[in-house]
Amino acid sequence: MMTSTSLARRLSLWLLIPLALCGAVLLVTAWNSARHTADRSYDRLLDAASRAMAEQVRWQHGHLWFDLPASALDILAPSGQERVFYTLVDRTGTALSGNAHLPAPADHDHPSADFSTTTLPWHGMMIRLGVRQVTPSGWGEPSPFEIRVAHTLEARDHLARELFMASAWRLLAMLILAALVVVWLIRRSLSPLRVIRRELRRRSANDLSPLALPTPRELKELVNALNDLLARQRGAHAEQQRFIGDASHQLRTPLAGLSASAELALRQEDPAQWHAALKVLHVTSTDAARLASQLLSWTRLHHPESGIENEALTLSTVARHGVVRAMEQTGFRHIDVGLDTEQGDATITGAGWQLEEALANLLDNARRYGASCITVGTRADPPSLWVEDDGPGIEAHERAELMKPFRRGGQNGPTGSGLGLAIVDGIARAHGADLTLTTPSRGGLRVTLTFRTPS
């Protein structure tokens, strides 16, 4: 599960971390560039100094003679921070002149150019060594030689740092400015979300009107989804208000009947009339209790937190329990209630209390509308639970309307609350089952819940 983090923080991290990495790469590049620039500048000084020294080498009396100009050393140490070294070496590798015995570079035997440079450790310090190979012309006896010049790295390190810091400060300023721009743009881009949040917080619980806010194209789908949700909530709220009104009316009728019957009984003095009034009170209270039970079942079924428990249910067991409970009730004493599981049995996953409530409503409907014989059955393929009666049945054109709450059939005689089939239909939908009403060949009504076969 993704942890709850700030979207602005995540966007900032996604943008600022790559920006910081790019800044680090640019800083490394700036340092390498500064180092290269400093080396190139001071290598040119080594080149110029070695060239000036080579011009002072003479061939006299069969030997190399060298008169070092002071300007050559000044070239090597322009800032006065460096220590300067030089050596004149003949073709045999013998040092003829100089203030130090400078080492030869690693590729000394195979020079690739007249002048080459390298950095190496020497006597506990790092030096930059330049070697110039010279083959004089115009002498009677050419005698190749080389000039080795070197200096320590303080000046070039100082120059590299100065160049790097000049670039680094500019680069850091640009990175800071870019980071501030990124943060500002993120806050600016997320401002429509804050507008939506303020609008939703401003509303009362009963304000389900659609949002009418100017939003970017990327947030238009979110606003449309919220408006769709609000529209569904408006529909559910309106349906709930209608249900509450109908339920109030349905409850008011039996309660008023109870009050009237009790008041009438209190006025009577004949015990026989009292007994008759008590029978009316019993029937009315039974109907009121059944209506209250159905209202509670409907509310529980449509509660947002109501869900189907993962429970394995055998349809024959559900049918058997429903038949037993019906036979225990007074209203079913003169009705033939049977059980038919010869067409097979099946196991489904669902909520036991919901299927029991659906079966109880189907049996009660059949009893109320004059059935004398009721059969509860199951089928294995496809998994089905059905209730068949020999009552007056329901006309085909009325069946869809009777699936709605508080809708009753047009038959004469006793009527129910109009919630029975609506509750059964809701339970069927909750289980992904199909609810069908058919007329058997012998008449009456057959209600079937067909469950989907698990894949």
C-alpha positions as a Markdown table, in Angstrom:
| # | Residue | x | y | z |
|---|---|---|---|---|
| 1 | Met | 0.0 | 0.0 | 0.0 |
| 2 | Met | 1.3 | 3.4 | -1.0 |
| 3 | Thr | 2.0 | 5.6 | 2.0 |
| 4 | Ser | 0.3 | 9.0 | 2.2 |
| 5 | Thr | 2.8 | 11.6 | 1.1 |
| 6 | Ser | 2.5 | 15.1 | -0.2 |
| 7 | Leu | 2.1 | 15.3 | -4.0 |
| 8 | Ala | 4.0 | 18.6 | -4.0 |
| 9 | Arg | 6.8 | 16.9 | -2.0 |
| 10 | Arg | 7.0 | 14.0 | -4.4 |
| 11 | Leu | 7.0 | 16.3 | -7.5 |
| 12 | Ser | 9.7 | 18.4 | -5.8 |
| 13 | Leu | 11.8 | 15.3 | -5.2 |
| 14 | Trp | 11.3 | 14.0 | -8.7 |
| 15 | Leu | 12.4 | 17.4 | -10.2 |
| 16 | Leu | 15.0 | 18.6 | -7.7 |
| 17 | Ile | 16.9 | 15.4 | -7.3 |
| 18 | Pro | 17.7 | 15.2 | -11.1 |
| 19 | Leu | 18.4 | 18.9 | -11.0 |
| 20 | Ala | 20.9 | 18.3 | -8.1 |
| 21 | Leu | 22.5 | 15.4 | -9.9 |
| 22 | Cys | 22.9 | 17.6 | -13.0 |
| 23 | Gly | 24.4 | 20.3 | -10.9 |
| 24 | Ala | 26.8 | 17.8 | -9.4 |
| 25 | Val | 27.8 | 16.6 | -12.9 |
| 26 | Leu | 28.3 | 20.2 | -14.0 |
| 27 | Leu | 30.4 | 21.0 | -10.9 |
| 28 | Val | 32.6 | 18.0 | -11.7 |
| 29 | Thr | 32.8 | 19.1 | -15.3 |
| 30 | Ala | 33.7 | 22.7 | -14.2 |
| 31 | Trp | 36.5 | 21.4 | -12.0 |
| 32 | Asn | 37.9 | 19.2 | -14.7 |
| 33 | Ser | 37.7 | 22.2 | -17.1 |
| 34 | Ala | 39.4 | 24.5 | -14.6 |
| 35 | Arg | 42.1 | 21.9 | -14.0 |
| 36 | His | 42.6 | 21.4 | -17.7 |
| 37 | Thr | 42.8 | 25.2 | -18.3 |
| 38 | Ala | 45.3 | 25.7 | -15.6 |
| 39 | Asp | 47.4 | 22.8 | -16.8 |
| 40 | Arg | 47.4 | 24.1 | -20.3 |
| 41 | Ser | 48.3 | 27.6 | -19.3 |
| 42 | Tyr | 51.2 | 26.5 | -17.1 |
| 43 | Asp | 52.3 | 23.9 | -19.6 |
| 44 | Arg | 52.7 | 26.7 | -22.1 |
| 45 | Leu | 55.0 | 28.4 | -19.6 |
| 46 | Leu | 57.0 | 25.2 | -19.4 |
| 47 | Asp | 57.2 | 25.0 | -23.2 |
| 48 | Ala | 58.3 | 28.7 | -23.4 |
| 49 | Ala | 60.9 | 28.2 | -20.7 |
| 50 | Ser | 62.4 | 25.1 | -22.2 |
| 51 | Arg | 62.5 | 26.8 | -25.6 |
| 52 | Ala | 64.3 | 29.8 | -24.2 |
| 53 | Met | 66.8 | 27.5 | -22.5 |
| 54 | Ala | 67.4 | 25.5 | -25.6 |
| 55 | Glu | 68.2 | 28.7 | -27.5 |
| 56 | Gln | 71.1 | 29.3 | -25.0 |
| 57 | Val | 72.8 | 25.9 | -25.6 |
| 58 | Arg | 76.1 | 26.2 | -27.6 |
| 59 | Trp | 78.6 | 23.7 | -28.9 |
| 60 | Gln | 82.1 | 24.8 | -28.0 |
| 61 | His | 85.3 | 22.9 | -28.0 |
| 62 | Gly | 83.5 | 19.6 | -28.6 |
| 63 | His | 81.2 | 20.1 | -25.6 |
| 64 | Leu | 77.7 | 21.4 | -24.9 |
| 65 | Trp | 77.8 | 24.8 | -23.2 |
| 66 | Phe | 74.8 | 26.3 | -21.5 |
| 67 | Asp | 74.3 | 29.9 | -20.2 |
| 68 | Leu | 71.0 | 30.0 | -18.3 |
| 69 | Pro | 69.1 | 33.3 | -18.7 |
| 70 | Ala | 67.3 | 34.5 | -15.6 |
| 71 | Ser | 64.2 | 35.2 | -17.6 |
| 72 | Ala | 63.7 | 31.5 | -18.2 |
| 73 | Leu | 63.3 | 30.8 | -14.5 |
| 74 | Asp | 61.0 | 33.9 | -14.2 |
| 75 | Ile | 58.8 | 32.4 | -16.8 |
| 76 | Leu | 58.4 | 29.2 | -14.7 |
| 77 | Ala | 57.5 | 31.0 | -11.5 |
| 78 | Pro | 55.4 | 34.0 | -12.4 |
| 79 | Ser | 53.7 | 34.2 | -9.0 |
| 80 | Gly | 56.8 | 33.3 | -7.0 |
| 81 | Gln | 54.9 | 30.5 | -5.2 |
| 82 | Glu | 56.5 | 27.6 | -7.1 |
| 83 | Arg | 59.8 | 25.9 | -6.8 |
| 84 | Val | 61.6 | 25.6 | -10.2 |
| 85 | Phe | 64.0 | 22.9 | -11.4 |
| 86 | Tyr | 65.8 | 22.3 | -14.7 |
| 87 | Thr | 68.4 | 20.0 | -16.1 |
| 88 | Leu | 70.4 | 19.8 | -19.3 |
| 89 | Val | 71.0 | 16.2 | -20.5 |
| 90 | Asp | 73.2 | 15.1 | -23.4 |
| 91 | Arg | 72.5 | 12.2 | -25.7 |
| 92 | Thr | 74.0 | 9.7 | -23.3 |
| 93 | Gly | 71.7 | 10.7 | -20.5 |
| 94 | Thr | 74.4 | 12.5 | -18.5 |
| 95 | Ala | 73.2 | 15.7 | -16.7 |
| 96 | Leu | 75.5 | 18.5 | -17.8 |
| 97 | Ser | 73.9 | 21.4 | -16.0 |
| 98 | Gly | 71.0 | 22.3 | -13.8 |
| 99 | Asn | 69.9 | 22.7 | -10.2 |
| 100 | Ala | 68.5 | 19.2 | -9.8 |
| 101 | His | 68.7 | 15.8 | -11.3 |
| 102 | Leu | 65.2 | 15.6 | -12.6 |
| 103 | Pro | 63.9 | 12.1 | -13.6 |
| 104 | Ala | 63.1 | 11.1 | -17.1 |
| 105 | Pro | 59.5 | 10.5 | -17.9 |
| 106 | Ala | 58.3 | 6.9 | -18.4 |
| 107 | Asp | 58.2 | 7.2 | -22.2 |
| 108 | His | 61.6 | 8.8 | -22.4 |
| 109 | Asp | 63.0 | 6.2 | -24.8 |
| 110 | His | 60.1 | 6.8 | -27.2 |
| 111 | Pro | 59.3 | 10.5 | -27.2 |
| 112 | Ser | 56.1 | 11.2 | -29.2 |
| 113 | Ala | 56.8 | 15.0 | -29.7 |
| 114 | Asp | 59.6 | 17.6 | -29.4 |
| 115 | Phe | 58.0 | 18.7 | -26.1 |
| 116 | Ser | 56.0 | 16.6 | -23.6 |
| 117 | Thr | 54.7 | 17.1 | -20.1 |
| 118 | Thr | 53.8 | 14.8 | -17.3 |
| 119 | Thr | 52.9 | 15.0 | -13.6 |
| 120 | Leu | 54.9 | 12.8 | -11.2 |
| 121 | Pro | 56.0 | 12.5 | -7.6 |
| 122 | Trp | 59.6 | 13.5 | -6.8 |
| 123 | His | 61.3 | 13.8 | -3.4 |
| 124 | Gly | 57.9 | 13.8 | -1.6 |
| 125 | Met | 56.2 | 16.5 | -3.7 |
| 126 | Met | 54.3 | 16.5 | -6.9 |
| 127 | Ile | 55.9 | 18.3 | -9.9 |
| 128 | Arg | 55.0 | 19.0 | -13.4 |
| 129 | Leu | 57.8 | 18.0 | -15.7 |
| 130 | Gly | 58.4 | 19.2 | -19.2 |
| 131 | Val | 60.9 | 17.6 | -21.5 |
| 132 | Arg | 62.1 | 19.2 | -24.8 |
| 133 | Gln | 64.0 | 17.1 | -27.3 |
| 134 | Val | 66.5 | 19.2 | -29.4 |
| 135 | Thr | 68.5 | 18.2 | -32.4 |
| 136 | Pro | 70.6 | 21.3 | -33.3 |
| 137 | Ser | 71.3 | 22.1 | -36.9 |
| 138 | Gly | 74.2 | 24.1 | -38.3 |
| 139 | Trp | 76.7 | 22.7 | -35.9 |
| 140 | Gly | 79.7 | 20.9 | -37.2 |
| 141 | Glu | 78.9 | 17.8 | -35.2 |
| 142 | Pro | 75.2 | 17.6 | -34.3 |
| 143 | Ser | 74.8 | 16.5 | -30.7 |
| 144 | Pro | 71.1 | 15.9 | -29.6 |
| 145 | Phe | 70.2 | 17.0 | -26.1 |
| 146 | Glu | 67.2 | 17.6 | -24.0 |
| 147 | Ile | 66.0 | 20.2 | -21.6 |
| 148 | Arg | 64.1 | 19.1 | -18.5 |
| 149 | Val | 62.2 | 21.8 | -16.7 |
| 150 | Ala | 59.8 | 21.4 | -13.8 |
| 151 | His | 57.9 | 23.3 | -11.1 |
| 152 | Thr | 55.7 | 22.5 | -8.2 |
| 153 | Leu | 51.9 | 22.7 | -8.5 |
| 154 | Glu | 51.0 | 25.4 | -6.1 |
| 155 | Ala | 50.4 | 28.1 | -8.7 |
| 156 | Arg | 48.4 | 25.9 | -11.1 |
| 157 | Asp | 46.4 | 24.5 | -8.3 |
| 158 | His | 45.6 | 28.0 | -7.1 |
| 159 | Leu | 44.6 | 29.0 | -10.7 |
| 160 | Ala | 42.4 | 25.9 | -11.0 |
| 161 | Arg | 40.6 | 26.7 | -7.8 |
| 162 | Glu | 40.1 | 30.3 | -8.8 |
| 163 | Leu | 38.6 | 29.3 | -12.2 |
| 164 | Phe | 36.5 | 26.6 | -10.5 |
| 165 | Met | 35.1 | 28.9 | -7.9 |
| 166 | Ala | 34.2 | 31.5 | -10.4 |
| 167 | Ser | 32.3 | 28.9 | -12.4 |
| 168 | Ala | 30.9 | 27.2 | -9.3 |
| 169 | Trp | 29.4 | 30.3 | -7.8 |
| 170 | Arg | 27.6 | 31.1 | -11.1 |
| 171 | Leu | 26.5 | 27.5 | -11.4 |
| 172 | Leu | 25.2 | 27.3 | -7.8 |
| 173 | Ala | 23.3 | 30.6 | -8.3 |
| 174 | Met | 21.7 | 29.1 | -11.4 |
| 175 | Leu | 20.8 | 25.9 | -9.6 |
| 176 | Ile | 19.3 | 27.8 | -6.6 |
| 177 | Leu | 17.3 | 30.0 | -9.0 |
| 178 | Ala | 16.2 | 26.9 | -11.0 |
| 179 | Ala | 15.1 | 25.1 | -7.7 |
| 180 | Leu | 13.1 | 28.2 | -6.6 |
| 181 | Val | 11.4 | 28.3 | -10.1 |
| 182 | Val | 10.6 | 24.6 | -9.9 |
| 183 | Val | 9.1 | 24.9 | -6.4 |
| 184 | Trp | 7.1 | 28.0 | -7.5 |
| 185 | Leu | 5.9 | 26.2 | -10.6 |
| 186 | Ile | 4.8 | 23.1 | -8.6 |
| 187 | Arg | 2.8 | 25.3 | -6.2 |
| 188 | Arg | 1.4 | 27.2 | -9.1 |
| 189 | Ser | 0.4 | 24.0 | -10.9 |
| 190 | Leu | -1.2 | 22.5 | -7.8 |
| 191 | Ser | -3.2 | 25.6 | -7.0 |
| 192 | Pro | -6.3 | 24.2 | -8.8 |
| 193 | Leu | -6.3 | 21.3 | -6.4 |
| 194 | Arg | -6.4 | 23.7 | -3.5 |
| 195 | Val | -9.3 | 25.5 | -5.1 |
| 196 | Ile | -11.2 | 22.2 | -5.4 |
| 197 | Arg | -10.3 | 21.4 | -1.8 |
| 198 | Arg | -11.6 | 24.8 | -0.5 |
| 199 | Glu | -14.8 | 24.4 | -2.5 |
| 200 | Leu | -15.5 | 21.0 | -1.1 |
| 201 | Arg | -14.7 | 22.0 | 2.5 |
| 202 | Arg | -16.9 | 25.1 | 2.1 |
| 203 | Arg | -20.0 | 23.0 | 1.2 |
| 204 | Ser | -22.5 | 21.7 | 3.7 |
| 205 | Ala | -23.3 | 18.0 | 3.9 |
| 206 | Asn | -26.5 | 18.5 | 1.9 |
| 207 | Asp | -24.9 | 20.5 | -0.9 |
| 208 | Leu | -24.5 | 18.0 | -3.7 |
| 209 | Ser | -24.6 | 20.4 | -6.6 |
| 210 | Pro | -21.9 | 19.9 | -9.3 |
| 211 | Leu | -18.6 | 21.7 | -9.2 |
| 212 | Ala | -18.3 | 24.6 | -11.6 |
| 213 | Leu | -14.7 | 25.5 | -11.4 |
| 214 | Pro | -12.2 | 26.6 | -14.1 |
| 215 | Thr | -9.6 | 23.8 | -14.1 |
| 216 | Pro | -6.7 | 22.7 | -16.4 |
| 217 | Arg | -7.4 | 20.0 | -18.9 |
| 218 | Glu | -5.5 | 17.5 | -16.8 |
| 219 | Leu | -7.8 | 18.0 | -13.8 |
| 220 | Lys | -11.0 | 18.2 | -15.9 |
| 221 | Glu | -11.4 | 14.4 | -15.7 |
| 222 | Leu | -11.1 | 14.6 | -11.9 |
| 223 | Val | -13.8 | 17.3 | -11.7 |
| 224 | Asn | -16.0 | 15.3 | -14.0 |
| 225 | Ala | -15.5 | 12.2 | -11.8 |
| 226 | Leu | -16.4 | 14.2 | -8.7 |
| 227 | Asn | -19.5 | 15.6 | -10.5 |
| 228 | Asp | -20.5 | 12.1 | -11.5 |
| 229 | Leu | -20.1 | 11.0 | -7.9 |
| 230 | Leu | -22.2 | 14.0 | -6.7 |
| 231 | Ala | -24.9 | 13.1 | -9.2 |
| 232 | Arg | -25.0 | 9.6 | -8.0 |
| 233 | Gln | -25.2 | 10.9 | -4.4 |
| 234 | Arg | -28.0 | 13.2 | -5.3 |
| 235 | Gly | -29.9 | 10.2 | -6.8 |
| 236 | Ala | -29.2 | 8.1 | -3.8 |
| 237 | His | -30.2 | 10.9 | -1.5 |
| 238 | Ala | -33.4 | 11.5 | -3.4 |
| 239 | Glu | -34.2 | 7.7 | -3.3 |
| 240 | Gln | -33.4 | 7.6 | 0.4 |
| 241 | Gln | -35.8 | 10.5 | 1.0 |
| 242 | Arg | -38.5 | 8.8 | -1.0 |
| 243 | Phe | -37.9 | 5.6 | 0.9 |
| 244 | Ile | -38.1 | 7.4 | 4.3 |
| 245 | Gly | -41.3 | 9.1 | 3.3 |
| 246 | Asp | -42.9 | 5.8 | 2.1 |
| 247 | Ala | -41.6 | 4.0 | 5.2 |
| 248 | Ser | -43.1 | 6.6 | 7.4 |
| 249 | His | -46.4 | 6.2 | 5.7 |
| 250 | Gln | -46.3 | 2.5 | 5.8 |
| 251 | Leu | -45.5 | 2.5 | 9.6 |
| 252 | Arg | -48.1 | 5.2 | 10.3 |
| 253 | Thr | -50.9 | 3.0 | 9.0 |
| 254 | Pro | -50.4 | -0.1 | 11.3 |
| 255 | Leu | -49.5 | 2.1 | 14.3 |
| 256 | Ala | -52.6 | 4.1 | 13.8 |
| 257 | Gly | -54.6 | 0.9 | 13.5 |
| 258 | Leu | -53.1 | -0.4 | 16.8 |
| 259 | Ser | -54.0 | 2.8 | 18.5 |
| 260 | Ala | -57.5 | 2.8 | 17.2 |
| 261 | Ser | -58.1 | -0.9 | 18.1 |
| 262 | Ala | -56.7 | -0.4 | 21.6 |
| 263 | Glu | -58.9 | 2.7 | 22.1 |
| 264 | Leu | -62.0 | 0.8 | 20.9 |
| 265 | Ala | -61.2 | -2.1 | 23.1 |
| 266 | Leu | -61.0 | 0.2 | 26.1 |
| 267 | Arg | -64.5 | 1.4 | 25.5 |
| 268 | Gln | -66.0 | -2.1 | 25.4 |
| 269 | Glu | -67.2 | -4.0 | 28.5 |
| 270 | Asp | -68.1 | -7.3 | 26.8 |
| 271 | Pro | -65.2 | -9.9 | 27.1 |
| 272 | Ala | -66.0 | -11.2 | 23.7 |
| 273 | Gln | -65.5 | -7.8 | 22.2 |
| 274 | Trp | -62.2 | -7.6 | 24.1 |
| 275 | His | -61.2 | -10.9 | 22.6 |
| 276 | Ala | -62.0 | -9.7 | 19.1 |
| 277 | Ala | -60.1 | -6.5 | 19.6 |
| 278 | Leu | -57.1 | -8.4 | 20.9 |
| 279 | Lys | -57.2 | -10.6 | 17.8 |
| 280 | Val | -57.1 | -7.4 | 15.6 |
| 281 | Leu | -54.3 | -6.0 | 17.8 |
| 282 | His | -52.4 | -9.3 | 17.3 |
| 283 | Val | -52.8 | -9.3 | 13.5 |
| 284 | Thr | -51.9 | -5.6 | 13.2 |
| 285 | Ser | -48.9 | -5.8 | 15.5 |
| 286 | Thr | -47.7 | -8.9 | 13.6 |
| 287 | Asp | -47.9 | -6.9 | 10.3 |
| 288 | Ala | -46.2 | -4.0 | 11.9 |
| 289 | Ala | -43.4 | -6.2 | 13.2 |
| 290 | Arg | -43.0 | -7.8 | 9.8 |
| 291 | Leu | -42.9 | -4.3 | 8.1 |
| 292 | Ala | -40.3 | -3.1 | 10.6 |
| 293 | Ser | -38.2 | -6.2 | 10.0 |
| 294 | Gln | -38.4 | -5.6 | 6.2 |
| 295 | Leu | -37.5 | -2.0 | 6.6 |
| 296 | Leu | -34.5 | -3.0 | 8.7 |
| 297 | Ser | -33.5 | -5.6 | 6.1 |
| 298 | Trp | -33.8 | -3.1 | 3.3 |
| 299 | Thr | -31.7 | -0.5 | 5.3 |
| 300 | Arg | -29.0 | -3.1 | 6.1 |
| 301 | Leu | -28.9 | -4.3 | 2.5 |
| 302 | His | -28.4 | -0.8 | 1.2 |
| 303 | His | -26.1 | 0.5 | 3.9 |
| 304 | Pro | -22.8 | 1.7 | 2.4 |
| 305 | Glu | -20.8 | -0.5 | 4.7 |
| 306 | Ser | -22.9 | -3.6 | 4.1 |
| 307 | Gly | -21.0 | -6.2 | 2.2 |
| 308 | Ile | -21.2 | -9.9 | 1.4 |
| 309 | Glu | -19.4 | -12.0 | 3.8 |
| 310 | Asn | -17.2 | -14.7 | 2.3 |
| 311 | Glu | -19.1 | -17.8 | 3.5 |
| 312 | Ala | -19.7 | -21.1 | 1.8 |
| 313 | Leu | -23.4 | -21.8 | 1.6 |
| 314 | Thr | -25.2 | -24.9 | 0.5 |
| 315 | Leu | -28.5 | -24.0 | -1.2 |
| 316 | Ser | -30.3 | -27.1 | 0.1 |
| 317 | Thr | -29.4 | -26.1 | 3.6 |
| 318 | Val | -30.7 | -22.6 | 3.1 |
| 319 | Ala | -33.9 | -24.0 | 1.5 |
| 320 | Arg | -34.4 | -26.5 | 4.4 |
| 321 | His | -34.0 | -23.8 | 7.1 |
| 322 | Gly | -36.4 | -21.5 | 5.3 |
| 323 | Val | -39.1 | -24.2 | 5.1 |
| 324 | Val | -38.6 | -25.2 | 8.8 |
| 325 | Arg | -38.9 | -21.6 | 10.0 |
| 326 | Ala | -42.0 | -21.0 | 7.8 |
| 327 | Met | -43.8 | -24.1 | 9.2 |
| 328 | Glu | -43.1 | -22.8 | 12.7 |
| 329 | Gln | -45.1 | -19.6 | 12.0 |
| 330 | Thr | -48.8 | -19.4 | 12.7 |
| 331 | Gly | -49.6 | -18.0 | 9.3 |
| 332 | Phe | -48.4 | -21.2 | 7.5 |
| 333 | Arg | -50.4 | -23.7 | 9.6 |
| 334 | His | -52.9 | -24.2 | 6.8 |
| 335 | Ile | -50.5 | -24.0 | 3.9 |
| 336 | Asp | -48.7 | -27.0 | 2.4 |
| 337 | Val | -45.0 | -26.0 | 2.4 |
| 338 | Gly | -42.7 | -28.6 | 0.7 |
| 339 | Leu | -39.0 | -29.0 | -0.2 |
| 340 | Asp | -37.7 | -30.2 | -3.5 |
| 341 | Thr | -34.0 | -30.8 | -3.9 |
| 342 | Glu | -34.2 | -33.7 | -6.4 |
| 343 | Gln | -32.8 | -31.5 | -9.2 |
| 344 | Gly | -29.4 | -31.3 | -7.4 |
| 345 | Asp | -27.7 | -29.1 | -4.9 |
| 346 | Ala | -24.9 | -26.5 | -5.2 |
| 347 | Thr | -22.5 | -24.5 | -3.0 |
| 348 | Ile | -22.1 | -20.8 | -3.4 |
| 349 | Thr | -20.3 | -18.0 | -1.7 |
| 350 | Gly | -22.5 | -15.3 | -0.1 |
| 351 | Ala | -24.1 | -13.9 | 3.0 |
| 352 | Gly | -26.3 | -16.4 | 4.8 |
| 353 | Trp | -28.6 | -13.9 | 6.4 |
| 354 | Gln | -29.3 | -12.2 | 3.1 |
| 355 | Leu | -30.4 | -15.5 | 1.4 |
| 356 | Glu | -32.4 | -16.5 | 4.4 |
| 357 | Glu | -34.1 | -13.1 | 4.3 |
| 358 | Ala | -34.8 | -13.4 | 0.6 |
| 359 | Leu | -36.4 | -16.8 | 1.0 |
| 360 | Ala | -38.5 | -15.6 | 4.0 |
| 361 | Asn | -39.8 | -12.7 | 1.9 |
| 362 | Leu | -40.7 | -15.0 | -1.0 |
| 363 | Leu | -42.6 | -17.4 | 1.3 |
| 364 | Asp | -44.4 | -14.5 | 3.1 |
| 365 | Asn | -45.5 | -13.0 | -0.2 |
| 366 | Ala | -46.8 | -16.4 | -1.4 |
| 367 | Arg | -48.7 | -16.8 | 1.9 |
| 368 | Arg | -50.2 | -13.3 | 1.8 |
| 369 | Tyr | -51.5 | -13.6 | -1.7 |
| 370 | Gly | -53.5 | -16.7 | -1.1 |
| 371 | Ala | -51.2 | -19.6 | -2.0 |
| 372 | Ser | -52.3 | -23.0 | -0.5 |
| 373 | Cys | -49.3 | -24.9 | -1.7 |
| 374 | Ile | -45.7 | -23.6 | -1.7 |
| 375 | Thr | -42.6 | -25.5 | -2.8 |
| 376 | Val | -39.0 | -24.4 | -2.2 |
| 377 | Gly | -36.4 | -26.1 | -4.4 |
| 378 | Thr | -32.8 | -26.1 | -5.6 |
| 379 | Arg | -31.0 | -26.9 | -8.8 |
| 380 | Ala | -27.4 | -27.8 | -9.3 |
| 381 | Asp | -26.8 | -26.6 | -12.9 |
| 382 | Pro | -26.9 | -23.7 | -12.9 |
| 383 | Pro | -26.9 | -23.1 | -9.1 |
| 384 | Ser | -30.5 | -22.0 | -8.4 |
| 385 | Leu | -32.9 | -21.5 | -5.5 |
| 386 | Trp | -36.6 | -21.2 | -6.4 |
| 387 | Val | -40.0 | -20.8 | -4.7 |
| 388 | Glu | -43.2 | -21.9 | -6.5 |
| 389 | Asp | -46.8 | -21.3 | -5.4 |
| 390 | Asp | -50.3 | -21.9 | -6.7 |
| 391 | Gly | -51.5 | -18.4 | -5.9 |
| 392 | Pro | -52.9 | -15.8 | -8.3 |
| 393 | Gly | -49.4 | -15.0 | -9.7 |
| 394 | Ile | -48.3 | -11.7 | -11.1 |
| 395 | Glu | -49.0 | -10.3 | -14.5 |
| 396 | Ala | -46.0 | -10.1 | -16.8 |
| 397 | His | -46.4 | -6.4 | -17.3 |
| 398 | Glu | -46.3 | -5.8 | -13.5 |
| 399 | Arg | -43.2 | -7.8 | -12.7 |
| 400 | Ala | -40.6 | -5.1 | -13.4 |
| 401 | Glu | -42.6 | -2.5 | -11.4 |
| 402 | Leu | -42.9 | -4.7 | -8.4 |
| 403 | Met | -39.2 | -4.9 | -8.0 |
| 404 | Lys | -39.3 | -1.3 | -6.7 |
| 405 | Pro | -39.9 | -0.5 | -3.1 |
| 406 | Phe | -43.5 | -0.1 | -1.9 |
| 407 | Arg | -45.0 | -1.3 | -5.2 |
| 408 | Arg | -47.9 | -3.8 | -4.9 |
| 409 | Gly | -49.7 | -5.9 | -7.3 |
| 410 | Gly | -53.2 | -5.2 | -8.5 |
| 411 | Gln | -54.9 | -8.3 | -7.0 |
| 412 | Asn | -57.8 | -7.9 | -4.7 |
| 413 | Gly | -57.5 | -9.1 | -1.1 |
| 414 | Pro | -54.7 | -8.8 | 1.4 |
| 415 | Thr | -51.6 | -7.0 | 0.4 |
| 416 | Gly | -48.2 | -6.7 | 1.9 |
| 417 | Ser | -45.8 | -3.8 | 2.4 |
| 418 | Gly | -44.5 | -3.8 | -1.1 |
| 419 | Leu | -40.9 | -4.4 | 0.0 |
| 420 | Gly | -40.7 | -8.2 | -0.4 |
| 421 | Leu | -39.7 | -8.5 | -4.0 |
| 422 | Ala | -37.6 | -5.3 | -3.8 |
| 423 | Ile | -35.6 | -6.9 | -1.0 |
| 424 | Val | -35.2 | -10.1 | -2.9 |
| 425 | Asp | -34.1 | -8.2 | -6.0 |
| 426 | Gly | -31.5 | -6.2 | -4.0 |
| 427 | Ile | -30.1 | -9.4 | -2.5 |
| 428 | Ala | -29.9 | -11.0 | -5.9 |
| 429 | Arg | -27.9 | -8.1 | -7.3 |
| 430 | Ala | -25.6 | -8.1 | -4.3 |
| 431 | His | -24.8 | -11.8 | -5.0 |
| 432 | Gly | -24.5 | -11.3 | -8.8 |
| 433 | Ala | -27.5 | -13.5 | -9.3 |
| 434 | Asp | -30.4 | -13.3 | -11.8 |
| 435 | Leu | -33.9 | -12.9 | -10.5 |
| 436 | Thr | -36.6 | -14.2 | -12.8 |
| 437 | Leu | -40.4 | -14.5 | -12.3 |
| 438 | Thr | -42.2 | -17.1 | -14.5 |
| 439 | Thr | -45.7 | -18.6 | -14.6 |
| 440 | Pro | -45.7 | -22.5 | -14.2 |
| 441 | Ser | -47.8 | -24.6 | -16.4 |
| 442 | Arg | -50.3 | -25.2 | -13.6 |
| 443 | Gly | -50.5 | -21.5 | -12.8 |
| 444 | Gly | -49.3 | -19.5 | -9.9 |
| 445 | Leu | -45.8 | -17.9 | -9.7 |
| 446 | Arg | -42.3 | -19.2 | -9.7 |
| 447 | Val | -39.5 | -17.0 | -8.5 |
| 448 | Thr | -35.9 | -18.2 | -9.2 |
| 449 | Leu | -32.5 | -16.9 | -8.1 |
| 450 | Thr | -29.9 | -18.2 | -10.5 |
| 451 | Phe | -26.3 | -17.8 | -9.3 |
| 452 | Arg | -23.3 | -17.5 | -11.5 |
| 453 | Thr | -21.1 | -20.6 | -11.7 |
| 454 | Pro | -17.6 | -19.8 | -10.2 |
| 455 | Ser | -14.9 | -19.7 | -12.8 |
